[in-house]
Amino acid sequence: MADARNALVLGIESSCDETAVALYHTTDGLLGEALHSQIDLHAAYGGVVPELASRDHVRRLPGLLAELSHKTGRTLADVDAVAYTAGPGLVGALLAGASLAAGLAQGADLPLIPVHHMEGHLLAPVLSEPELDFPFVALLVSGGHTMLVACHALGRYELLGQSLDDAAGEAFDKTAQLLGLDYPGGPALAHLAAQGTPGRFTLPRPLTRQRGLDFSFSGLKTAVANQLAKVSDVQDHPDLAADFELAVVETLSTKCRWALEATGMSRLLIAGGVAANTRLRAALQTLCEAQGAHFFVPSAALCTDNASMIAHVGALRLADAQRSGAPVRARWPLSELSAPRGAAHA
């Protein structure tokens, strides 16, 4: 195993529609990243096409490795371990990154570290806020996931609640389609909402009548469709978008408050693509100030899929490095993770 006090980890991310590689040093921190987004590739289809995504990962990864080496001045000869996203994600896309990781590791006789994509997101705020420490409540909110997690220690995660149907980011994308916005829908809807004034349309705050921590956003999307059927002027769309965004933000904020109260924890972090939403950040900051809690959020670049978070978790899990095999899992519950081998159980 590489020396955890002085190790350079190469991270590879290919779980969906971002292709990325990064280098993280256990002492010096993040050294650099090279990333390619496939937004333009999938825009014509209104969503990610798995086969196209997989092929583009294969095509882009070698060039991104060369770009990363040029940026950092480091080569594979300097690397001590290779971390890759093992899941969850699109199987073909995951295999593109895993195959490269396995080939690099075998060729250079390096250990491999399979990384859980959501643990990467979960700990991404640490890259922006090094003082963040366990325990804390995390809201993971993206196109594919919405969940509240009590984080007791590295690898010790307790699922408090999750989406029962559409994730918040998925609801953003589907509502954007209803409003005729271009792909990717989430950022486009947030931009439209910034031009509107909330309060005109009555929309539900799903699953907030009772004190539970699960989420449901499919009904909110349907409520928007019903309101949209009643208006014929496109000039009403900014106000409707603003009311939709506010409904999502208030629902998430309510659930976060309940989670803090239920766990007694005094730290809250958000991560995932929707964590870049300005209104959500502001609402949770206000919530934490009112609750006497500390609020943590990654930089905007670390909210979306990236390899920096994969290399970072790889560095934290050097003890889990293996010498052969690069398995992937399309589905991988966060609850199945455990502390790194040899870690003390608190």
C-alpha positions as CSV (number, residue, x, y, z in Angstrom):
1,M,0.0,0.0,0.0
2,A,1.2,3.5,-0.8
3,D,2.3,5.7,2.1
4,A,-0.9,7.5,3.1
5,R,1.1,10.5,4.2
6,N,2.7,11.1,0.9
7,A,0.7,9.5,-1.9
8,L,-0.4,10.8,-5.3
9,V,-3.8,9.4,-6.5
10,L,-5.1,9.6,-10.0
11,G,-8.9,9.8,-10.1
12,I,-11.1,8.8,-13.1
13,E,-14.8,9.8,-13.4
14,S,-17.0,8.4,-16.1
15,S,-20.3,7.5,-14.5
16,C,-22.6,9.5,-16.8
17,D,-22.0,12.4,-19.1
18,E,-18.8,14.0,-17.7
19,T,-15.4,12.6,-18.5
20,A,-12.7,13.7,-16.1
21,V,-9.4,12.8,-14.6
22,A,-7.7,14.5,-11.6
23,L,-4.6,14.2,-9.4
24,Y,-4.9,14.5,-5.6
25,H,-1.9,14.4,-3.2
26,T,-2.5,13.4,0.4
27,T,-0.4,16.2,1.7
28,D,-0.6,18.9,-1.0
29,G,-4.3,18.4,-1.9
30,L,-5.8,18.8,-5.3
31,L,-3.1,19.3,-8.0
32,G,-5.3,19.6,-11.1
33,E,-8.2,18.2,-13.1
34,A,-9.1,17.9,-16.8
35,L,-12.8,17.5,-17.7
36,H,-15.0,17.3,-20.7
37,S,-18.8,17.7,-20.6
38,Q,-21.0,15.8,-23.0
39,I,-23.8,18.4,-22.8
40,D,-23.5,19.3,-26.5
41,L,-23.4,15.6,-27.5
42,H,-26.7,14.8,-25.8
43,A,-28.6,18.1,-26.3
44,A,-30.2,17.0,-29.5
45,Y,-31.8,14.1,-27.7
46,G,-33.0,16.0,-24.6
47,G,-31.1,13.7,-22.3
48,V,-28.2,11.3,-21.9
49,V,-27.9,8.5,-24.5
50,P,-26.0,5.8,-22.7
51,E,-24.3,4.3,-25.7
52,L,-23.1,7.7,-27.0
53,A,-21.9,8.5,-23.5
54,S,-19.8,5.3,-23.2
55,R,-18.2,5.8,-26.6
56,D,-17.4,9.4,-25.9
57,H,-15.7,8.5,-22.6
58,V,-13.5,6.0,-24.4
59,R,-12.6,8.7,-27.0
60,R,-11.9,11.5,-24.6
61,L,-10.0,9.8,-21.7
62,P,-6.6,9.5,-23.3
63,G,-6.5,13.2,-24.3
64,L,-7.7,14.3,-20.9
65,L,-4.8,12.3,-19.3
66,A,-2.4,14.1,-21.5
67,E,-4.0,17.4,-20.7
68,L,-3.8,16.7,-16.9
69,S,-0.1,15.7,-17.2
70,H,0.6,19.0,-19.0
71,K,-1.3,21.0,-16.4
72,T,0.4,19.4,-13.4
73,G,3.8,18.4,-14.6
74,R,3.1,14.9,-13.3
75,T,3.2,11.7,-15.2
76,L,1.9,8.2,-14.5
77,A,5.4,7.4,-13.1
78,D,4.6,9.8,-10.2
79,V,1.3,8.2,-9.4
80,D,0.9,5.8,-6.4
81,A,-2.6,4.6,-6.9
82,V,-5.5,4.8,-9.4
83,A,-9.0,5.6,-8.1
84,Y,-12.0,5.2,-10.4
85,T,-15.8,5.6,-10.1
86,A,-17.1,2.0,-9.7
87,G,-20.7,3.0,-9.3
88,P,-23.5,3.8,-9.3
89,G,-24.0,5.0,-12.8
90,L,-24.5,3.8,-16.4
91,V,-22.8,0.5,-16.8
92,G,-21.1,1.2,-20.2
93,A,-19.9,4.5,-19.0
94,L,-18.5,3.1,-15.8
95,L,-16.7,0.3,-17.7
96,A,-15.0,2.9,-19.9
97,G,-13.3,4.5,-16.8
98,A,-12.8,1.2,-15.0
99,S,-11.1,-0.4,-18.0
100,L,-8.7,2.5,-18.3
101,A,-8.0,2.4,-14.6
102,A,-7.3,-1.3,-14.8
103,G,-5.0,-0.9,-17.8
104,L,-3.0,1.9,-16.2
105,A,-2.7,0.1,-12.9
106,Q,-1.6,-3.2,-14.5
107,G,0.9,-1.4,-16.8
108,A,2.5,0.6,-14.0
109,D,2.0,-2.0,-11.2
110,L,-0.2,0.3,-9.2
111,P,-3.1,-0.5,-6.8
112,L,-6.7,0.2,-7.8
113,I,-9.3,1.9,-5.6
114,P,-13.0,1.6,-6.5
115,V,-14.9,4.7,-5.4
116,H,-18.6,5.1,-4.7
117,H,-19.8,8.0,-6.8
118,M,-22.1,9.3,-4.1
119,E,-19.4,9.2,-1.4
120,G,-17.4,11.4,-3.8
121,H,-20.2,13.9,-3.8
122,L,-20.7,13.5,-0.1
123,L,-17.1,14.5,0.7
124,A,-16.6,17.1,-2.1
125,P,-17.3,20.0,0.3
126,V,-14.1,19.0,2.2
127,L,-12.1,20.1,-0.9
128,S,-13.5,23.6,-0.5
129,E,-13.8,23.5,3.3
130,P,-10.9,21.5,4.8
131,E,-12.1,22.2,8.4
132,L,-15.2,20.2,7.8
133,D,-15.3,17.2,10.0
134,F,-17.7,14.4,11.1
135,P,-20.4,14.1,12.2
136,F,-22.7,16.0,9.9
137,V,-26.0,15.8,8.0
138,A,-25.6,15.7,4.2
139,L,-28.2,16.6,1.6
140,L,-27.2,14.9,-1.7
141,V,-29.4,16.4,-4.4
142,S,-28.8,15.8,-8.1
143,G,-30.5,14.6,-11.3
144,G,-30.5,11.0,-10.1
145,H,-30.5,11.2,-6.3
146,T,-32.1,13.1,-3.5
147,M,-31.3,11.8,-0.1
148,L,-30.5,12.9,3.5
149,V,-27.7,11.1,5.2
150,A,-26.3,11.2,8.7
151,C,-22.6,10.9,8.3
152,H,-20.9,9.6,11.5
153,A,-17.5,8.9,10.1
154,L,-15.8,7.9,6.8
155,G,-17.8,5.0,5.5
156,R,-20.4,5.1,8.3
157,Y,-23.4,6.6,6.7
158,E,-27.0,6.4,7.9
159,L,-29.7,7.0,5.3
160,L,-32.4,9.3,6.9
161,G,-34.6,9.7,3.8
162,Q,-34.6,9.6,0.0
163,S,-36.8,10.3,-3.0
164,L,-39.6,7.9,-3.5
165,D,-39.9,8.8,-7.2
166,D,-38.4,11.7,-9.1
167,A,-35.2,13.2,-7.7
168,A,-35.2,17.0,-7.3
169,G,-32.8,17.4,-10.3
170,E,-35.0,15.1,-12.4
171,A,-38.0,17.2,-11.5
172,F,-36.1,20.4,-12.6
173,D,-35.3,18.7,-15.9
174,K,-38.8,17.5,-16.6
175,T,-40.4,20.8,-15.6
176,A,-37.9,22.6,-17.9
177,Q,-39.2,20.3,-20.7
178,L,-42.7,21.3,-19.9
179,L,-41.7,25.0,-20.2
180,G,-40.0,24.3,-23.6
181,L,-36.5,25.0,-22.2
182,D,-33.3,23.6,-23.8
183,Y,-31.2,20.8,-22.3
184,P,-29.8,20.7,-19.7
185,G,-33.1,21.8,-18.1
186,G,-32.1,22.4,-14.5
187,P,-29.8,25.4,-15.0
188,A,-32.1,26.8,-17.7
189,L,-35.1,26.6,-15.4
190,A,-33.1,28.3,-12.6
191,H,-32.1,31.1,-15.0
192,L,-35.8,31.5,-16.1
193,A,-36.9,31.5,-12.4
194,A,-34.5,34.4,-11.7
195,Q,-36.5,36.5,-14.1
196,G,-39.9,35.7,-12.4
197,T,-41.6,36.6,-9.2
198,P,-42.9,33.7,-7.0
199,G,-46.4,33.8,-5.4
200,R,-48.7,33.8,-8.4
201,F,-49.1,30.0,-8.6
202,T,-50.1,27.6,-5.9
203,L,-47.8,24.5,-5.9
204,P,-47.5,21.8,-3.2
205,R,-44.6,21.2,-0.8
206,P,-44.6,17.4,-1.2
207,L,-44.5,15.2,1.9
208,T,-44.3,18.1,4.4
209,R,-47.6,17.7,6.1
210,Q,-46.1,15.0,8.3
211,R,-42.6,15.0,9.8
212,G,-40.9,12.5,7.5
213,L,-37.6,12.7,5.7
214,D,-38.4,11.0,2.4
215,F,-39.0,13.1,-0.7
216,S,-41.4,13.0,-3.6
217,F,-41.2,15.4,-6.6
218,S,-43.3,13.7,-9.3
219,G,-46.5,15.3,-8.1
220,L,-44.9,18.7,-8.1
221,K,-44.0,18.3,-11.7
222,T,-47.6,17.3,-12.4
223,A,-48.9,20.4,-10.5
224,V,-46.8,22.6,-12.8
225,A,-48.3,20.8,-15.9
226,N,-51.8,21.5,-14.5
227,Q,-51.0,25.2,-14.0
228,L,-49.3,25.4,-17.4
229,A,-52.6,24.2,-19.0
230,K,-54.4,27.2,-17.5
231,V,-52.0,29.9,-18.9
232,S,-51.5,30.6,-22.6
233,D,-49.0,33.4,-22.4
234,V,-45.3,32.5,-22.4
235,Q,-44.7,35.6,-20.4
236,D,-46.2,33.7,-17.4
237,H,-43.4,31.1,-17.6
238,P,-40.8,33.0,-15.5
239,D,-43.3,33.3,-12.6
240,L,-44.3,29.7,-12.8
241,A,-40.6,28.7,-12.9
242,A,-40.0,30.8,-9.9
243,D,-42.9,29.2,-8.0
244,F,-41.6,25.7,-8.9
245,E,-38.1,26.5,-7.8
246,L,-39.4,28.0,-4.5
247,A,-41.5,24.9,-3.9
248,V,-38.4,22.6,-4.3
249,V,-36.2,24.8,-2.2
250,E,-38.7,25.1,0.7
251,T,-39.4,21.4,0.6
252,L,-35.6,20.6,0.8
253,S,-35.1,23.2,3.5
254,T,-37.9,21.8,5.7
255,K,-36.5,18.3,5.4
256,C,-33.0,19.5,6.3
257,R,-34.3,21.3,9.4
258,W,-36.1,18.2,10.5
259,A,-32.9,16.1,9.9
260,L,-30.8,18.4,12.0
261,E,-33.3,18.3,14.8
262,A,-33.7,14.5,14.6
263,T,-30.0,13.8,14.7
264,G,-28.9,16.7,17.0
265,M,-26.0,17.4,14.6
266,S,-24.8,20.9,14.1
267,R,-23.3,20.7,10.6
268,L,-25.2,20.6,7.3
269,L,-23.7,20.2,3.9
270,I,-25.2,19.9,0.4
271,A,-23.7,18.3,-2.6
272,G,-24.6,17.2,-6.1
273,G,-25.6,19.2,-9.2
274,V,-28.6,20.9,-7.6
275,A,-26.3,22.2,-4.8
276,A,-25.2,24.8,-7.3
277,N,-28.7,26.4,-7.2
278,T,-28.3,29.9,-5.8
279,R,-31.8,30.0,-4.1
280,L,-31.2,26.7,-2.4
281,R,-27.8,27.7,-1.1
282,A,-29.2,30.9,0.3
283,A,-32.2,29.2,1.9
284,L,-30.0,26.6,3.6
285,Q,-27.5,29.2,4.8
286,T,-30.4,31.1,6.4
287,L,-31.7,27.8,7.9
288,C,-28.4,27.0,9.5
289,E,-28.0,30.5,10.9
290,A,-31.4,30.2,12.6
291,Q,-30.6,26.7,13.9
292,G,-27.1,27.6,15.1
293,A,-25.6,25.1,12.7
294,H,-22.6,25.4,10.4
295,F,-23.3,25.2,6.6
296,F,-20.9,23.7,4.1
297,V,-21.3,23.7,0.3
298,P,-18.7,22.8,-2.4
299,S,-17.7,25.3,-5.1
300,A,-19.9,25.3,-8.2
301,A,-17.3,23.3,-10.1
302,L,-17.4,20.5,-7.5
303,C,-21.2,20.2,-7.5
304,T,-21.4,18.5,-10.8
305,D,-19.7,15.2,-11.6
306,N,-15.9,15.6,-11.5
307,A,-12.8,13.5,-10.9
308,S,-11.4,15.7,-8.1
309,M,-13.9,14.2,-5.7
310,I,-13.0,10.7,-6.9
311,A,-9.3,11.2,-6.4
312,H,-10.0,12.7,-3.0
313,V,-12.0,9.8,-1.8
314,G,-9.4,7.5,-3.3
315,A,-6.8,9.1,-1.1
316,L,-9.0,8.7,1.9
317,R,-9.4,5.0,1.1
318,L,-5.9,4.0,0.2
319,A,-6.2,1.1,2.7
320,D,-8.9,-0.3,0.4
321,A,-6.6,-0.5,-2.6
322,Q,-6.6,-3.8,-4.5
323,R,-4.1,-5.3,-7.0
324,S,-6.5,-6.8,-9.5
325,G,-10.0,-6.5,-10.9
326,A,-12.0,-3.3,-11.6
327,P,-15.6,-4.1,-10.9
328,V,-18.5,-1.7,-11.5
329,R,-22.0,-1.6,-10.2
330,A,-24.9,0.2,-11.8
331,R,-26.7,0.2,-8.5
332,W,-24.8,0.5,-5.3
333,P,-26.6,1.6,-2.1
334,L,-24.5,4.1,0.0
335,S,-25.5,2.1,3.1
336,E,-23.3,-0.8,1.8
337,L,-20.1,1.2,2.3
338,S,-17.9,0.6,5.3
339,A,-15.0,2.3,6.9
340,P,-11.6,1.8,5.2
341,R,-9.8,-1.4,6.2
342,G,-8.0,-0.9,9.5
343,A,-9.9,2.2,10.5
344,A,-10.9,2.4,14.2
345,H,-14.6,2.0,14.7
346,A,-16.0,5.0,16.7
